[in-house]
Amino acid sequence: MAASSTAPARVRFAPSPTGFLHLGGLRTALFDWLYAHHTGGQFILRIEDTDQKRFNPDSLTDLMRSLRWLGLEWDEGPDIGGPHAPYIQSERRALYRQYADWLVEQGKAYHCYTSEAELEELRGKGLPYDRRHRTLTAEQRAAFAAEGRASVIRFAAPLTGTTTVHDAIRGNITVENASIADPVLLKSDGLPTYHLAVVVDDRLMEITHVLRGEEWIPSAPLHQLTS
Ligand code: GLU
């Protein structure tokens, strides 16, 4: 919440085109639109389609038609462009890769070669990812790559301390950093996860206020840490 309530806000509605627009999404879009208009700011439509398995091509057309039918016109978006185009995440993949590599260079993220079977074993025991590849040497990484193992890029969450996010409705929300189990930022197919794409785009698109469903509250500390 960098801006005061009277400064022009830049807010985004960022649906994933996996189905038809539902009431929860619509509610978020309505608040976005109202807040942008109230402050004389901008309402941005951004399409979060990085989960290709769940992508539904009809959904995008339906979504834009429904928003327009309700009068929730956007100031920047996939069909009308804007200063931060493109507004469809699958068209921004080079950017996410660049930021993931940059985080690795900074020591804030790392390549992880853990196989699906190994992850399944952890899940079977009810355990989160155990950071096993966080401190691999260059030789160990090369050996895994030579085995033909695919890698993902994971965030190296701080192991100590806490992170506090300020939520305008709920107040401060504090989590132990150690509870953040090094989530994947870039998948082995080179596409970002939601966690990376949302942070990169909110920064690059100069979003001042994030309005979203409360199911995303648990991810907010991670997003703040990676920002
Ligand atoms: N793509 C997410 C969704 O469809 C957006 C969440 C957010 O606003 O950050 O729910």
py3Dmol code that shows the C-alpha trace and the ligand (Angstrom):
import py3Dmol

protein = """\
ATOM      1  CA  MET A   1       0.000   0.000   0.000  1.00  0.00           C
ATOM      2  CA  ALA A   2       2.420   2.627  -1.170  1.00  0.00           C
ATOM      3  CA  ALA A   3      -0.076   5.246  -2.244  1.00  0.00           C
ATOM      4  CA  SER A   4      -2.574   7.118  -0.110  1.00  0.00           C
ATOM      5  CA  SER A   5      -6.242   6.616  -0.924  1.00  0.00           C
ATOM      6  CA  THR A   6      -6.422   9.854  -2.885  1.00  0.00           C
ATOM      7  CA  ALA A   7      -3.397   9.293  -5.132  1.00  0.00           C
ATOM      8  CA  PRO A   8      -4.265   7.801  -8.555  1.00  0.00           C
ATOM      9  CA  ALA A   9      -4.132   4.038  -8.113  1.00  0.00           C
ATOM     10  CA  ARG A  10      -3.052   1.459 -10.649  1.00  0.00           C
ATOM     11  CA  VAL A  11      -4.948  -1.737  -9.985  1.00  0.00           C
ATOM     12  CA  ARG A  12      -5.200  -4.928 -11.969  1.00  0.00           C
ATOM     13  CA  PHE A  13      -7.717  -7.672 -12.457  1.00  0.00           C
ATOM     14  CA  ALA A  14      -5.658 -10.744 -13.263  1.00  0.00           C
ATOM     15  CA  PRO A  15      -7.877 -13.725 -14.042  1.00  0.00           C
ATOM     16  CA  SER A  16      -6.633 -17.087 -15.217  1.00  0.00           C
ATOM     17  CA  PRO A  17      -8.588 -18.057 -18.338  1.00  0.00           C
ATOM     18  CA  THR A  18      -9.568 -21.498 -17.128  1.00  0.00           C
ATOM     19  CA  GLY A  19     -13.340 -21.185 -17.295  1.00  0.00           C
ATOM     20  CA  PHE A  20     -16.144 -18.674 -17.243  1.00  0.00           C
ATOM     21  CA  LEU A  21     -16.012 -15.533 -15.135  1.00  0.00           C
ATOM     22  CA  HIS A  22     -17.420 -16.377 -11.722  1.00  0.00           C
ATOM     23  CA  LEU A  23     -18.928 -14.118  -9.091  1.00  0.00           C
ATOM     24  CA  GLY A  24     -15.791 -14.069  -6.936  1.00  0.00           C
ATOM     25  CA  GLY A  25     -13.734 -12.799  -9.878  1.00  0.00           C
ATOM     26  CA  LEU A  26     -16.400 -10.339 -10.839  1.00  0.00           C
ATOM     27  CA  ARG A  27     -16.451  -8.947  -7.318  1.00  0.00           C
ATOM     28  CA  THR A  28     -12.695  -8.349  -7.475  1.00  0.00           C
ATOM     29  CA  ALA A  29     -12.997  -6.714 -10.897  1.00  0.00           C
ATOM     30  CA  LEU A  30     -15.772  -4.442  -9.625  1.00  0.00           C
ATOM     31  CA  PHE A  31     -13.689  -3.286  -6.657  1.00  0.00           C
ATOM     32  CA  ASP A  32     -10.701  -2.741  -8.956  1.00  0.00           C
ATOM     33  CA  TRP A  33     -12.765  -0.650 -11.343  1.00  0.00           C
ATOM     34  CA  LEU A  34     -14.347   1.364  -8.525  1.00  0.00           C
ATOM     35  CA  TYR A  35     -11.039   2.049  -6.834  1.00  0.00           C
ATOM     36  CA  ALA A  36      -9.341   3.078 -10.078  1.00  0.00           C
ATOM     37  CA  HIS A  37     -12.203   5.459 -10.865  1.00  0.00           C
ATOM     38  CA  HIS A  38     -12.424   6.760  -7.333  1.00  0.00           C
ATOM     39  CA  THR A  39      -8.759   7.772  -7.364  1.00  0.00           C
ATOM     40  CA  GLY A  40      -8.591   8.834 -11.008  1.00  0.00           C
ATOM     41  CA  GLY A  41      -6.175   5.984 -11.695  1.00  0.00           C
ATOM     42  CA  GLN A  42      -6.097   3.039 -14.101  1.00  0.00           C
ATOM     43  CA  PHE A  43      -7.794  -0.330 -14.210  1.00  0.00           C
ATOM     44  CA  ILE A  44      -5.634  -2.932 -15.932  1.00  0.00           C
ATOM     45  CA  LEU A  45      -6.738  -6.284 -17.295  1.00  0.00           C
ATOM     46  CA  ARG A  46      -3.963  -8.884 -17.244  1.00  0.00           C
ATOM     47  CA  ILE A  47      -4.433 -12.479 -18.310  1.00  0.00           C
ATOM     48  CA  GLU A  48      -2.599 -15.063 -16.204  1.00  0.00           C
ATOM     49  CA  ASP A  49      -2.410 -18.038 -18.542  1.00  0.00           C
ATOM     50  CA  THR A  50       0.865 -19.631 -17.505  1.00  0.00           C
ATOM     51  CA  ASP A  51      -0.803 -22.878 -16.493  1.00  0.00           C
ATOM     52  CA  GLN A  52      -1.139 -24.266 -19.993  1.00  0.00           C
ATOM     53  CA  LYS A  53      -2.793 -27.463 -18.771  1.00  0.00           C
ATOM     54  CA  ARG A  54      -5.775 -25.535 -17.449  1.00  0.00           C
ATOM     55  CA  PHE A  55      -5.994 -23.016 -20.310  1.00  0.00           C
ATOM     56  CA  ASN A  56      -9.389 -22.700 -21.970  1.00  0.00           C
ATOM     57  CA  PRO A  57      -9.274 -20.605 -25.180  1.00  0.00           C
ATOM     58  CA  ASP A  58     -12.994 -19.704 -25.086  1.00  0.00           C
ATOM     59  CA  SER A  59     -12.592 -18.324 -21.630  1.00  0.00           C
ATOM     60  CA  LEU A  60     -10.664 -15.197 -22.669  1.00  0.00           C
ATOM     61  CA  THR A  61     -13.336 -14.043 -25.114  1.00  0.00           C
ATOM     62  CA  ASP A  62     -16.071 -14.797 -22.607  1.00  0.00           C
ATOM     63  CA  LEU A  63     -14.251 -12.957 -19.876  1.00  0.00           C
ATOM     64  CA  MET A  64     -13.782  -9.763 -21.858  1.00  0.00           C
ATOM     65  CA  ARG A  65     -17.350  -9.883 -23.136  1.00  0.00           C
ATOM     66  CA  SER A  66     -18.727 -10.311 -19.611  1.00  0.00           C
ATOM     67  CA  LEU A  67     -16.663  -7.450 -18.171  1.00  0.00           C
ATOM     68  CA  ARG A  68     -17.721  -5.119 -21.004  1.00  0.00           C
ATOM     69  CA  TRP A  69     -21.360  -6.156 -20.660  1.00  0.00           C
ATOM     70  CA  LEU A  70     -21.137  -5.032 -17.042  1.00  0.00           C
ATOM     71  CA  GLY A  71     -19.521  -1.743 -18.022  1.00  0.00           C
ATOM     72  CA  LEU A  72     -16.204  -2.613 -16.373  1.00  0.00           C
ATOM     73  CA  GLU A  73     -14.018  -1.216 -19.149  1.00  0.00           C
ATOM     74  CA  TRP A  74     -10.265  -1.449 -18.685  1.00  0.00           C
ATOM     75  CA  ASP A  75      -7.662   1.246 -19.440  1.00  0.00           C
ATOM     76  CA  GLU A  76      -4.907  -1.183 -20.432  1.00  0.00           C
ATOM     77  CA  GLY A  77      -5.321  -4.775 -21.497  1.00  0.00           C
ATOM     78  CA  PRO A  78      -4.653  -7.544 -24.016  1.00  0.00           C
ATOM     79  CA  ASP A  79      -6.894  -6.213 -26.772  1.00  0.00           C
ATOM     80  CA  ILE A  80      -6.223  -2.477 -26.363  1.00  0.00           C
ATOM     81  CA  GLY A  81      -2.554  -2.564 -25.340  1.00  0.00           C
ATOM     82  CA  GLY A  82      -0.924   0.049 -23.138  1.00  0.00           C
ATOM     83  CA  PRO A  83       2.503   1.153 -21.916  1.00  0.00           C
ATOM     84  CA  HIS A  84       3.317  -2.256 -20.391  1.00  0.00           C
ATOM     85  CA  ALA A  85       2.096  -4.540 -23.188  1.00  0.00           C
ATOM     86  CA  PRO A  86       1.750  -7.431 -23.672  1.00  0.00           C
ATOM     87  CA  TYR A  87      -0.918  -8.062 -21.021  1.00  0.00           C
ATOM     88  CA  ILE A  88      -1.075 -11.824 -21.570  1.00  0.00           C
ATOM     89  CA  GLN A  89       1.471 -13.647 -19.447  1.00  0.00           C
ATOM     90  CA  SER A  90       2.249 -16.392 -21.965  1.00  0.00           C
ATOM     91  CA  GLU A  91       3.529 -13.614 -24.259  1.00  0.00           C
ATOM     92  CA  ARG A  92       5.873 -12.343 -21.531  1.00  0.00           C
ATOM     93  CA  ARG A  93       7.757 -15.561 -20.844  1.00  0.00           C
ATOM     94  CA  ALA A  94      11.202 -14.194 -21.814  1.00  0.00           C
ATOM     95  CA  LEU A  95      10.827 -11.570 -19.097  1.00  0.00           C
ATOM     96  CA  TYR A  96      10.106 -14.099 -16.356  1.00  0.00           C
ATOM     97  CA  ARG A  97      13.078 -16.218 -17.367  1.00  0.00           C
ATOM     98  CA  GLN A  98      15.285 -13.131 -17.218  1.00  0.00           C
ATOM     99  CA  TYR A  99      14.115 -12.300 -13.669  1.00  0.00           C
ATOM    100  CA  ALA A 100      14.415 -15.920 -12.510  1.00  0.00           C
ATOM    101  CA  ASP A 101      18.019 -16.044 -13.790  1.00  0.00           C
ATOM    102  CA  TRP A 102      18.703 -12.718 -12.110  1.00  0.00           C
ATOM    103  CA  LEU A 103      17.422 -14.069  -8.779  1.00  0.00           C
ATOM    104  CA  VAL A 104      19.741 -17.078  -9.178  1.00  0.00           C
ATOM    105  CA  GLU A 105      22.691 -14.751  -9.825  1.00  0.00           C
ATOM    106  CA  GLN A 106      21.782 -12.805  -6.691  1.00  0.00           C
ATOM    107  CA  GLY A 107      21.737 -16.035  -4.651  1.00  0.00           C
ATOM    108  CA  LYS A 108      18.021 -15.550  -3.997  1.00  0.00           C
ATOM    109  CA  ALA A 109      16.942 -18.540  -6.045  1.00  0.00           C
ATOM    110  CA  TYR A 110      18.500 -21.838  -7.129  1.00  0.00           C
ATOM    111  CA  HIS A 111      18.211 -24.699  -9.596  1.00  0.00           C
ATOM    112  CA  CYS A 112      16.532 -27.758  -8.158  1.00  0.00           C
ATOM    113  CA  TYR A 113      16.757 -31.168  -9.854  1.00  0.00           C
ATOM    114  CA  THR A 114      14.502 -33.124  -7.514  1.00  0.00           C
ATOM    115  CA  SER A 115      12.501 -35.613  -9.566  1.00  0.00           C
ATOM    116  CA  GLU A 116       8.737 -35.973  -9.517  1.00  0.00           C
ATOM    117  CA  ALA A 117       9.124 -39.384  -7.818  1.00  0.00           C
ATOM    118  CA  GLU A 118      11.246 -37.851  -5.053  1.00  0.00           C
ATOM    119  CA  LEU A 119       8.733 -35.061  -4.536  1.00  0.00           C
ATOM    120  CA  GLU A 120       5.938 -37.621  -4.458  1.00  0.00           C
ATOM    121  CA  GLU A 121       7.776 -39.487  -1.723  1.00  0.00           C
ATOM    122  CA  LEU A 122       7.887 -36.312   0.384  1.00  0.00           C
ATOM    123  CA  ARG A 123       4.222 -35.592  -0.267  1.00  0.00           C
ATOM    124  CA  GLY A 124       3.359 -39.164   0.706  1.00  0.00           C
ATOM    125  CA  LYS A 125       4.922 -38.476   4.102  1.00  0.00           C
ATOM    126  CA  GLY A 126       3.047 -35.174   4.344  1.00  0.00           C
ATOM    127  CA  LEU A 127       6.299 -33.238   4.129  1.00  0.00           C
ATOM    128  CA  PRO A 128       7.036 -30.012   2.267  1.00  0.00           C
ATOM    129  CA  TYR A 129      10.000 -29.736  -0.086  1.00  0.00           C
ATOM    130  CA  ASP A 130      13.075 -30.132   2.137  1.00  0.00           C
ATOM    131  CA  ARG A 131      15.413 -27.705   0.342  1.00  0.00           C
ATOM    132  CA  ARG A 132      17.699 -30.591  -0.624  1.00  0.00           C
ATOM    133  CA  HIS A 133      19.181 -28.830  -3.656  1.00  0.00           C
ATOM    134  CA  ARG A 134      19.553 -25.394  -2.133  1.00  0.00           C
ATOM    135  CA  THR A 135      23.289 -25.652  -1.658  1.00  0.00           C
ATOM    136  CA  LEU A 136      24.431 -27.836  -4.554  1.00  0.00           C
ATOM    137  CA  THR A 137      27.912 -27.230  -5.893  1.00  0.00           C
ATOM    138  CA  ALA A 138      28.471 -26.478  -9.578  1.00  0.00           C
ATOM    139  CA  GLU A 139      29.789 -30.061  -9.977  1.00  0.00           C
ATOM    140  CA  GLN A 140      26.677 -31.570  -8.410  1.00  0.00           C
ATOM    141  CA  ARG A 141      24.472 -29.476 -10.668  1.00  0.00           C
ATOM    142  CA  ALA A 142      26.449 -30.542 -13.708  1.00  0.00           C
ATOM    143  CA  ALA A 143      26.142 -34.199 -12.664  1.00  0.00           C
ATOM    144  CA  PHE A 144      22.366 -33.949 -12.360  1.00  0.00           C
ATOM    145  CA  ALA A 145      22.142 -32.192 -15.716  1.00  0.00           C
ATOM    146  CA  ALA A 146      24.335 -34.896 -17.275  1.00  0.00           C
ATOM    147  CA  GLU A 147      21.898 -37.521 -15.953  1.00  0.00           C
ATOM    148  CA  GLY A 148      19.286 -35.726 -18.050  1.00  0.00           C
ATOM    149  CA  ARG A 149      17.351 -34.474 -15.030  1.00  0.00           C
ATOM    150  CA  ALA A 150      15.132 -31.484 -15.672  1.00  0.00           C
ATOM    151  CA  SER A 151      15.465 -28.541 -13.316  1.00  0.00           C
ATOM    152  CA  VAL A 152      13.176 -25.911 -11.905  1.00  0.00           C
ATOM    153  CA  ILE A 153      14.160 -22.635 -10.248  1.00  0.00           C
ATOM    154  CA  ARG A 154      13.128 -22.298  -6.609  1.00  0.00           C
ATOM    155  CA  PHE A 155      13.088 -19.249  -4.387  1.00  0.00           C
ATOM    156  CA  ALA A 156      15.597 -19.441  -1.518  1.00  0.00           C
ATOM    157  CA  ALA A 157      13.316 -18.205   1.250  1.00  0.00           C
ATOM    158  CA  PRO A 158      15.084 -16.770   4.307  1.00  0.00           C
ATOM    159  CA  LEU A 159      15.488 -19.487   6.953  1.00  0.00           C
ATOM    160  CA  THR A 160      15.005 -17.184   9.912  1.00  0.00           C
ATOM    161  CA  GLY A 161      12.930 -14.149  10.834  1.00  0.00           C
ATOM    162  CA  THR A 162       9.397 -13.210   9.943  1.00  0.00           C
ATOM    163  CA  THR A 163       7.671 -11.312   7.152  1.00  0.00           C
ATOM    164  CA  THR A 164       4.792  -8.944   7.744  1.00  0.00           C
ATOM    165  CA  VAL A 165       2.372  -7.944   5.033  1.00  0.00           C
ATOM    166  CA  HIS A 166       0.015  -5.071   5.561  1.00  0.00           C
ATOM    167  CA  ASP A 167      -3.496  -5.860   4.426  1.00  0.00           C
ATOM    168  CA  ALA A 168      -5.842  -2.864   4.307  1.00  0.00           C
ATOM    169  CA  ILE A 169      -8.752  -4.937   5.624  1.00  0.00           C
ATOM    170  CA  ARG A 170      -7.111  -7.394   8.020  1.00  0.00           C
ATOM    171  CA  GLY A 171      -4.185  -5.339   9.245  1.00  0.00           C
ATOM    172  CA  ASN A 172      -0.741  -6.876   9.612  1.00  0.00           C
ATOM    173  CA  ILE A 173      -0.296 -10.518   8.676  1.00  0.00           C
ATOM    174  CA  THR A 174       2.956 -12.062   9.929  1.00  0.00           C
ATOM    175  CA  VAL A 175       4.479 -15.415   8.982  1.00  0.00           C
ATOM    176  CA  GLU A 176       7.666 -17.238   9.971  1.00  0.00           C
ATOM    177  CA  ASN A 177       9.985 -17.228   6.949  1.00  0.00           C
ATOM    178  CA  ALA A 178      11.002 -20.823   7.710  1.00  0.00           C
ATOM    179  CA  SER A 179       7.430 -21.885   6.909  1.00  0.00           C
ATOM    180  CA  ILE A 180       7.918 -20.849   3.278  1.00  0.00           C
ATOM    181  CA  ALA A 181       9.233 -24.048   1.675  1.00  0.00           C
ATOM    182  CA  ASP A 182      11.252 -22.644  -1.246  1.00  0.00           C
ATOM    183  CA  PRO A 183       8.455 -22.556  -3.827  1.00  0.00           C
ATOM    184  CA  VAL A 184       9.073 -23.105  -7.520  1.00  0.00           C
ATOM    185  CA  LEU A 185       9.358 -19.859  -9.494  1.00  0.00           C
ATOM    186  CA  LEU A 186      10.215 -21.202 -12.935  1.00  0.00           C
ATOM    187  CA  LYS A 187       9.001 -24.609 -14.084  1.00  0.00           C
ATOM    188  CA  SER A 188      11.033 -27.075 -16.122  1.00  0.00           C
ATOM    189  CA  ASP A 189       9.086 -26.063 -19.242  1.00  0.00           C
ATOM    190  CA  GLY A 190      10.521 -22.548 -18.845  1.00  0.00           C
ATOM    191  CA  LEU A 191       7.170 -21.048 -17.841  1.00  0.00           C
ATOM    192  CA  PRO A 192       6.866 -19.161 -14.569  1.00  0.00           C
ATOM    193  CA  THR A 193       4.621 -20.192 -11.736  1.00  0.00           C
ATOM    194  CA  TYR A 194       1.967 -17.800 -10.582  1.00  0.00           C
ATOM    195  CA  HIS A 195       4.258 -16.677  -7.744  1.00  0.00           C
ATOM    196  CA  LEU A 196       6.974 -15.379 -10.067  1.00  0.00           C
ATOM    197  CA  ALA A 197       4.768 -13.979 -12.822  1.00  0.00           C
ATOM    198  CA  VAL A 198       2.521 -12.052 -10.452  1.00  0.00           C
ATOM    199  CA  VAL A 199       5.428 -10.336  -8.720  1.00  0.00           C
ATOM    200  CA  VAL A 200       7.300  -9.477 -11.924  1.00  0.00           C
ATOM    201  CA  ASP A 201       4.168  -8.093 -13.540  1.00  0.00           C
ATOM    202  CA  ASP A 202       2.893  -6.165 -10.546  1.00  0.00           C
ATOM    203  CA  ARG A 203       6.288  -4.469 -10.347  1.00  0.00           C
ATOM    204  CA  LEU A 204       6.744  -3.800 -14.069  1.00  0.00           C
ATOM    205  CA  MET A 205       3.147  -2.642 -14.514  1.00  0.00           C
ATOM    206  CA  GLU A 206       3.560  -0.268 -11.543  1.00  0.00           C
ATOM    207  CA  ILE A 207       0.584  -1.686  -9.653  1.00  0.00           C
ATOM    208  CA  THR A 208       0.006   0.373  -6.503  1.00  0.00           C
ATOM    209  CA  HIS A 209      -2.685  -1.729  -4.797  1.00  0.00           C
ATOM    210  CA  VAL A 210      -3.384  -5.443  -5.087  1.00  0.00           C
ATOM    211  CA  LEU A 211      -7.042  -6.386  -4.736  1.00  0.00           C
ATOM    212  CA  ARG A 212      -7.605 -10.130  -4.850  1.00  0.00           C
ATOM    213  CA  GLY A 213      -9.601 -13.011  -3.423  1.00  0.00           C
ATOM    214  CA  GLU A 214      -8.726 -13.981   0.131  1.00  0.00           C
ATOM    215  CA  GLU A 215      -7.508 -17.407  -0.963  1.00  0.00           C
ATOM    216  CA  TRP A 216      -4.335 -15.567  -1.995  1.00  0.00           C
ATOM    217  CA  ILE A 217      -3.602 -14.151   1.465  1.00  0.00           C
ATOM    218  CA  PRO A 218      -1.250 -17.046   2.411  1.00  0.00           C
ATOM    219  CA  SER A 219       0.897 -16.272  -0.677  1.00  0.00           C
ATOM    220  CA  ALA A 220       1.198 -12.549   0.051  1.00  0.00           C
ATOM    221  CA  PRO A 221       4.269 -12.796   2.367  1.00  0.00           C
ATOM    222  CA  LEU A 222       6.105 -14.799  -0.288  1.00  0.00           C
ATOM    223  CA  HIS A 223       5.226 -12.205  -2.913  1.00  0.00           C
ATOM    224  CA  GLN A 224       6.471  -9.439  -0.674  1.00  0.00           C
ATOM    225  CA  LEU A 225       9.746 -11.313  -0.061  1.00  0.00           C
ATOM    226  CA  THR A 226      10.354 -11.814  -3.781  1.00  0.00           C
ATOM    227  CA  SER A 227       9.398  -8.253  -4.752  1.00  0.00           C
TER     228      SER A 227
END
"""
ligand_1 = """\
10
LIG
N -4.610 -15.448 -11.608
C -5.122 -15.401 -10.272
C -6.556 -15.890 -10.272
O -7.073 -16.179 -11.300
C -5.040 -13.959 -9.795
C -4.763 -13.785 -8.363
C -4.236 -12.369 -8.104
O -5.010 -11.425 -8.245
O -3.068 -12.226 -7.808
O -7.195 -16.014 -9.264
"""
view = py3Dmol.view(width=600, height=400)
view.addModel(protein, "pdb")
view.setStyle({"model": 0}, {"cartoon": {"style": "trace"}})
view.addModel(ligand_1, "xyz")
view.setStyle({"model": 1}, {"stick": {}})
view.zoomTo()
view.show()
